[in-house]
Amino acid sequence: MNLFEKNLREDLHQYLVMMKEVDEKLPDCPDIEDKWEEIAKAYLPDGVREFNSYPTSSLGWMMYIGMAVAAYWDGAWDVYGKNPNIYAHLRDKRGYDAMDEYIREEVLQLQGMAFDALERLVGECASRVNNAIRRQGFEPGTKMAFDGYLACLHQLYLMGAAVQLRRMGYHMEKM
């Protein structure tokens, strides 16, 4: 992991610990991590296209995807673990623009204050990451810019999964 991605991970992790959304020790879930590459490949055309006009959505949607994958892992992994394109499955339910709402309503089964609170949490995480990538001063259209964007998506995916795993009762604490 490069320094930029390591710093993103640390910043997001500390913020989420402070918000009591993840534990000090992040979960290790190889099944969820193993889905990252295929999800990233499928997501990149949409995410890159949206980044210039809607950077926090482009980033934040990946955190929601991480949450959805964690929910699927806990409840229906025998079906979704075999799905070669979980991203397309999530996107195609209501379209890219409403994917966040679909995941919160249908996958995570949230409503009311919990629905709104998660929107604020993901928005803050996406804003933090967007600020971090902007501070790097990557030249648009370069390999460094692409790699930086991919690092942001990766950490948001992992943190989304960690948040959801904790919400489902998976705690990474010493016994």
ZAPA-918772 format. One record per residue (C-alpha): x, y, z; residue in three letters. Coordinates in steps of 0.001 Angstrom, whole numbers, padded with zeros to 6 digits. Layout:
<rs>
<r><east>X</east><north>Y</north><up>Z</up><type>ALA</type></r>
...
</rs>
This chain:
<rs>
<r><east>000000</east><north>000000</north><up>000000</up><type>MET</type></r>
<r><east>001460</east><north>003356</north><up>-000959</up><type>ASN</type></r>
<r><east>001783</east><north>006244</north><up>001476</up><type>LEU</type></r>
<r><east>-001209</east><north>008140</north><up>000079</up><type>PHE</type></r>
<r><east>-003497</east><north>005122</north><up>000508</up><type>GLU</type></r>
<r><east>-002061</east><north>004375</north><up>003945</up><type>LYS</type></r>
<r><east>-002803</east><north>007956</north><up>005050</up><type>ASN</type></r>
<r><east>-006347</east><north>007738</north><up>003640</up><type>LEU</type></r>
<r><east>-006904</east><north>004513</north><up>005545</up><type>ARG</type></r>
<r><east>-005628</east><north>006014</north><up>008776</up><type>GLU</type></r>
<r><east>-007704</east><north>009185</north><up>008433</up><type>ASP</type></r>
<r><east>-010917</east><north>007333</north><up>007614</up><type>LEU</type></r>
<r><east>-010301</east><north>004740</north><up>010294</up><type>HIS</type></r>
<r><east>-009687</east><north>007331</north><up>013020</up><type>GLN</type></r>
<r><east>-012740</east><north>009334</north><up>011964</up><type>TYR</type></r>
<r><east>-014943</east><north>006236</north><up>011999</up><type>LEU</type></r>
<r><east>-013555</east><north>005135</north><up>015386</up><type>VAL</type></r>
<r><east>-014326</east><north>008603</north><up>016752</up><type>MET</type></r>
<r><east>-017875</east><north>008297</north><up>015381</up><type>MET</type></r>
<r><east>-018124</east><north>004819</north><up>016979</up><type>LYS</type></r>
<r><east>-018796</east><north>003253</north><up>013581</up><type>GLU</type></r>
<r><east>-015810</east><north>000856</north><up>013562</up><type>VAL</type></r>
<r><east>-013605</east><north>-000749</north><up>016181</up><type>ASP</type></r>
<r><east>-009938</east><north>000098</north><up>016775</up><type>GLU</type></r>
<r><east>-009032</east><north>-003127</north><up>014994</up><type>LYS</type></r>
<r><east>-010481</east><north>-003326</north><up>011510</up><type>LEU</type></r>
<r><east>-012081</east><north>-006602</north><up>010436</up><type>PRO</type></r>
<r><east>-010296</east><north>-009056</north><up>008198</up><type>ASP</type></r>
<r><east>-012762</east><north>-010565</north><up>005746</up><type>CYS</type></r>
<r><east>-011032</east><north>-012149</north><up>002739</up><type>PRO</type></r>
<r><east>-014343</east><north>-012902</north><up>000981</up><type>ASP</type></r>
<r><east>-015192</east><north>-009187</north><up>000861</up><type>ILE</type></r>
<r><east>-011655</east><north>-008157</north><up>-000072</up><type>GLU</type></r>
<r><east>-011590</east><north>-010762</north><up>-002845</up><type>ASP</type></r>
<r><east>-014570</east><north>-009059</north><up>-004516</up><type>LYS</type></r>
<r><east>-012740</east><north>-005701</north><up>-004654</up><type>TRP</type></r>
<r><east>-010970</east><north>-006136</north><up>-007979</up><type>GLU</type></r>
<r><east>-014020</east><north>-007229</north><up>-009974</up><type>GLU</type></r>
<r><east>-016163</east><north>-004519</north><up>-008366</up><type>ILE</type></r>
<r><east>-013543</east><north>-001852</north><up>-009081</up><type>ALA</type></r>
<r><east>-013237</east><north>-002879</north><up>-012742</up><type>LYS</type></r>
<r><east>-016997</east><north>-002743</north><up>-013182</up><type>ALA</type></r>
<r><east>-017377</east><north>000539</north><up>-011266</up><type>TYR</type></r>
<r><east>-014555</east><north>002560</north><up>-012836</up><type>LEU</type></r>
<r><east>-016315</east><north>003589</north><up>-016088</up><type>PRO</type></r>
<r><east>-019241</east><north>005069</north><up>-014126</up><type>ASP</type></r>
<r><east>-017175</east><north>006418</north><up>-011249</up><type>GLY</type></r>
<r><east>-014601</east><north>008158</north><up>-013434</up><type>VAL</type></r>
<r><east>-017319</east><north>009656</north><up>-015645</up><type>ARG</type></r>
<r><east>-019081</east><north>011142</north><up>-012599</up><type>GLU</type></r>
<r><east>-016010</east><north>012279</north><up>-010669</up><type>PHE</type></r>
<r><east>-015520</east><north>015739</north><up>-012205</up><type>ASN</type></r>
<r><east>-019123</east><north>016848</north><up>-011721</up><type>SER</type></r>
<r><east>-020016</east><north>014838</north><up>-008611</up><type>TYR</type></r>
<r><east>-016811</east><north>013816</north><up>-006818</up><type>PRO</type></r>
<r><east>-018360</east><north>013013</north><up>-003449</up><type>THR</type></r>
<r><east>-020992</east><north>010812</north><up>-005083</up><type>SER</type></r>
<r><east>-018388</east><north>009081</north><up>-007225</up><type>SER</type></r>
<r><east>-016386</east><north>008342</north><up>-004078</up><type>LEU</type></r>
<r><east>-019213</east><north>007777</north><up>-001609</up><type>GLY</type></r>
<r><east>-021063</east><north>005272</north><up>-003755</up><type>TRP</type></r>
<r><east>-018116</east><north>002910</north><up>-003283</up><type>MET</type></r>
<r><east>-018558</east><north>003070</north><up>000484</up><type>MET</type></r>
<r><east>-022187</east><north>002061</north><up>000027</up><type>TYR</type></r>
<r><east>-021070</east><north>-000792</north><up>-002231</up><type>ILE</type></r>
<r><east>-018724</east><north>-002018</north><up>000500</up><type>GLY</type></r>
<r><east>-021641</east><north>-001974</north><up>002928</up><type>MET</type></r>
<r><east>-023851</east><north>-003894</north><up>000529</up><type>ALA</type></r>
<r><east>-021175</east><north>-006540</north><up>-000051</up><type>VAL</type></r>
<r><east>-020779</east><north>-006957</north><up>003720</up><type>ALA</type></r>
<r><east>-024549</east><north>-007340</north><up>004115</up><type>ALA</type></r>
<r><east>-024604</east><north>-009917</north><up>001325</up><type>TYR</type></r>
<r><east>-021651</east><north>-011727</north><up>002894</up><type>TRP</type></r>
<r><east>-023575</east><north>-012043</north><up>006152</up><type>ASP</type></r>
<r><east>-026896</east><north>-013049</north><up>004662</up><type>GLY</type></r>
<r><east>-026757</east><north>-014472</north><up>001159</up><type>ALA</type></r>
<r><east>-023123</east><north>-015089</north><up>000242</up><type>TRP</type></r>
<r><east>-023999</east><north>-018409</north><up>-001368</up><type>ASP</type></r>
<r><east>-025816</east><north>-016356</north><up>-004037</up><type>VAL</type></r>
<r><east>-023888</east><north>-013066</north><up>-004164</up><type>TYR</type></r>
<r><east>-020443</east><north>-014527</north><up>-003631</up><type>GLY</type></r>
<r><east>-020816</east><north>-016268</north><up>-006993</up><type>LYS</type></r>
<r><east>-022130</east><north>-013159</north><up>-008754</up><type>ASN</type></r>
<r><east>-019384</east><north>-011938</north><up>-011113</up><type>PRO</type></r>
<r><east>-020767</east><north>-008375</north><up>-011146</up><type>ASN</type></r>
<r><east>-022255</east><north>-007309</north><up>-007832</up><type>ILE</type></r>
<r><east>-021772</east><north>-003688</north><up>-008870</up><type>TYR</type></r>
<r><east>-024002</east><north>-004033</north><up>-011950</up><type>ALA</type></r>
<r><east>-026599</east><north>-005829</north><up>-009825</up><type>HIS</type></r>
<r><east>-026697</east><north>-002899</north><up>-007363</up><type>LEU</type></r>
<r><east>-026559</east><north>-000167</north><up>-010031</up><type>ARG</type></r>
<r><east>-029203</east><north>-001670</north><up>-012255</up><type>ASP</type></r>
<r><east>-031883</east><north>-001812</north><up>-009557</up><type>LYS</type></r>
<r><east>-032534</east><north>001966</north><up>-009751</up><type>ARG</type></r>
<r><east>-029669</east><north>003348</north><up>-011816</up><type>GLY</type></r>
<r><east>-026349</east><north>004863</north><up>-010822</up><type>TYR</type></r>
<r><east>-027800</east><north>008092</north><up>-009416</up><type>ASP</type></r>
<r><east>-030139</east><north>006309</north><up>-006989</up><type>ALA</type></r>
<r><east>-027844</east><north>003430</north><up>-006057</up><type>MET</type></r>
<r><east>-027189</east><north>004958</north><up>-002631</up><type>ASP</type></r>
<r><east>-030877</east><north>005040</north><up>-001804</up><type>GLU</type></r>
<r><east>-031407</east><north>001496</north><up>-003082</up><type>TYR</type></r>
<r><east>-028600</east><north>000172</north><up>-000899</up><type>ILE</type></r>
<r><east>-029804</east><north>002031</north><up>002203</up><type>ARG</type></r>
<r><east>-033471</east><north>001091</north><up>001724</up><type>GLU</type></r>
<r><east>-033420</east><north>-002386</north><up>000222</up><type>GLU</type></r>
<r><east>-030073</east><north>-003944</north><up>001085</up><type>VAL</type></r>
<r><east>-029415</east><north>-002412</north><up>004507</up><type>LEU</type></r>
<r><east>-033115</east><north>-002042</north><up>005364</up><type>GLN</type></r>
<r><east>-032735</east><north>001466</north><up>006792</up><type>LEU</type></r>
<r><east>-035390</east><north>004117</north><up>007160</up><type>GLN</type></r>
<r><east>-035992</east><north>007383</north><up>008957</up><type>GLY</type></r>
<r><east>-033174</east><north>008750</north><up>011082</up><type>MET</type></r>
<r><east>-030868</east><north>005774</north><up>010418</up><type>ALA</type></r>
<r><east>-031314</east><north>006260</north><up>006650</up><type>PHE</type></r>
<r><east>-030394</east><north>009951</north><up>006943</up><type>ASP</type></r>
<r><east>-027553</east><north>009377</north><up>009424</up><type>ALA</type></r>
<r><east>-025854</east><north>006938</north><up>007067</up><type>LEU</type></r>
<r><east>-026140</east><north>009447</north><up>004224</up><type>GLU</type></r>
<r><east>-024368</east><north>012042</north><up>006392</up><type>ARG</type></r>
<r><east>-021669</east><north>009580</north><up>007462</up><type>LEU</type></r>
<r><east>-020886</east><north>008478</north><up>003913</up><type>VAL</type></r>
<r><east>-020993</east><north>012088</north><up>002735</up><type>GLY</type></r>
<r><east>-018437</east><north>013099</north><up>005344</up><type>GLU</type></r>
<r><east>-016148</east><north>010186</north><up>004492</up><type>CYS</type></r>
<r><east>-016387</east><north>010972</north><up>000774</up><type>ALA</type></r>
<r><east>-015662</east><north>014662</north><up>001455</up><type>SER</type></r>
<r><east>-012615</east><north>013795</north><up>003537</up><type>ARG</type></r>
<r><east>-011279</east><north>011563</north><up>000791</up><type>VAL</type></r>
<r><east>-012066</east><north>014123</north><up>-001915</up><type>ASN</type></r>
<r><east>-010165</east><north>016774</north><up>000052</up><type>ASN</type></r>
<r><east>-007221</east><north>014406</north><up>000431</up><type>ALA</type></r>
<r><east>-007044</east><north>013650</north><up>-003276</up><type>ILE</type></r>
<r><east>-007356</east><north>017350</north><up>-004173</up><type>ARG</type></r>
<r><east>-004507</east><north>018245</north><up>-001782</up><type>ARG</type></r>
<r><east>-002267</east><north>015783</north><up>-003620</up><type>GLN</type></r>
<r><east>-002426</east><north>017982</north><up>-006701</up><type>GLY</type></r>
<r><east>-002512</east><north>015049</north><up>-009108</up><type>PHE</type></r>
<r><east>-002526</east><north>016211</north><up>-012717</up><type>GLU</type></r>
<r><east>-005880</east><north>015161</north><up>-014205</up><type>PRO</type></r>
<r><east>-005701</east><north>012349</north><up>-016728</up><type>GLY</type></r>
<r><east>-002392</east><north>010963</north><up>-015456</up><type>THR</type></r>
<r><east>-001597</east><north>007516</north><up>-014131</up><type>LYS</type></r>
<r><east>-000905</east><north>009069</north><up>-010727</up><type>MET</type></r>
<r><east>-004359</east><north>010662</north><up>-010687</up><type>ALA</type></r>
<r><east>-005964</east><north>007362</north><up>-011670</up><type>PHE</type></r>
<r><east>-003990</east><north>005431</north><up>-009064</up><type>ASP</type></r>
<r><east>-004927</east><north>008021</north><up>-006427</up><type>GLY</type></r>
<r><east>-008616</east><north>007746</north><up>-007330</up><type>TYR</type></r>
<r><east>-008420</east><north>003954</north><up>-007208</up><type>LEU</type></r>
<r><east>-006750</east><north>004109</north><up>-003771</up><type>ALA</type></r>
<r><east>-009598</east><north>006325</north><up>-002551</up><type>CYS</type></r>
<r><east>-012220</east><north>003916</north><up>-003845</up><type>LEU</type></r>
<r><east>-010432</east><north>000946</north><up>-002295</up><type>HIS</type></r>
<r><east>-010313</east><north>002491</north><up>001162</up><type>GLN</type></r>
<r><east>-013931</east><north>003647</north><up>000990</up><type>LEU</type></r>
<r><east>-014990</east><north>000135</north><up>-000029</up><type>TYR</type></r>
<r><east>-013087</east><north>-001416</north><up>002875</up><type>LEU</type></r>
<r><east>-014384</east><north>001141</north><up>005387</up><type>MET</type></r>
<r><east>-017926</east><north>000679</north><up>004136</up><type>GLY</type></r>
<r><east>-017587</east><north>-003055</north><up>004699</up><type>ALA</type></r>
<r><east>-016084</east><north>-002470</north><up>008164</up><type>ALA</type></r>
<r><east>-018931</east><north>-000142</north><up>009160</up><type>VAL</type></r>
<r><east>-021556</east><north>-002627</north><up>008034</up><type>GLN</type></r>
<r><east>-019851</east><north>-005602</north><up>009650</up><type>LEU</type></r>
<r><east>-019805</east><north>-003742</north><up>012972</up><type>ARG</type></r>
<r><east>-023459</east><north>-002765</north><up>012576</up><type>ARG</type></r>
<r><east>-024284</east><north>-006441</north><up>012105</up><type>MET</type></r>
<r><east>-022531</east><north>-007318</north><up>015349</up><type>GLY</type></r>
<r><east>-019063</east><north>-008302</north><up>014194</up><type>TYR</type></r>
<r><east>-016751</east><north>-006637</north><up>016695</up><type>HIS</type></r>
<r><east>-012984</east><north>-006804</north><up>016501</up><type>MET</type></r>
<r><east>-012257</east><north>-006523</north><up>020202</up><type>GLU</type></r>
<r><east>-010104</east><north>-008528</north><up>022581</up><type>LYS</type></r>
<r><east>-012098</east><north>-011098</north><up>024498</up><type>MET</type></r>
</rs>
